[in-house]
Amino acid sequence: MVKYGVILGSALACYPYDTVRRRTMMTSGEAIKYKNSWDAFNQIIKNEGAKSLYKGFGARILHTSAITVSFTVYGLLQTLLLLKHIGRGSSEY
């Protein structure tokens, strides 16, 4: 739970920066130009609101959850296999 909380917290903190980065890359060939990242951040909030910085965050939570669960299950399986191997009395790893 702590691992998932840390991962979720870091994703929550970094997602607005990722949104600004994606928006500046997507508008590179269009008429709308941003002077820098700070200008893009301010224009996004002014025109669309602060919620727009977190559009698509639900999909990221699902993706992060799937990865976290799969690594946790993998770690548990490795532990169980190691305990089974040690339980047989083998001296090798």
Secondary structure, DSSP 8 states (H G I E B T S, - for coil): -HHHHHHHHHHHHHHHHHHHHHHHHHTTTSS---SSHHHHHHHHHHHH-GGGGGTTHHHHHHHHHHHHHHHHHHHHHHHHHHHHHHHTT-S--
